């Protein structure tokens, strides 16, 4: 499985890359048909020193359209966690559907 970490208006530091890869690599526990995961991190600057991060996670799964999850917030690591949770829930639901058919 391939994992791509892409930054928009933010430099992807080794720490961010390692954290993101570590989080999303666990998604294969929920569904093993994942071929590629792309994590796009976007940083938006707002007025007076506030910034917000948007994380979009796209899981490319064989024989199904991509699963897409995103979230926004001021703490990049928390947003990564929440986005990964959303994608995990989608994958678990999809696996349940497969079992039930």
Secondary structure, DSSP 8 states (H G I E B T S, - for coil): -EEEEEEESS---HHHHHHHHHHHHGGGGT-TTEEEEEEEEEEEE-STT-EEEEEEEEEEETTS--EEEEEEES-HHHHHHHHHHHHHHHHHHHHHHHHH-
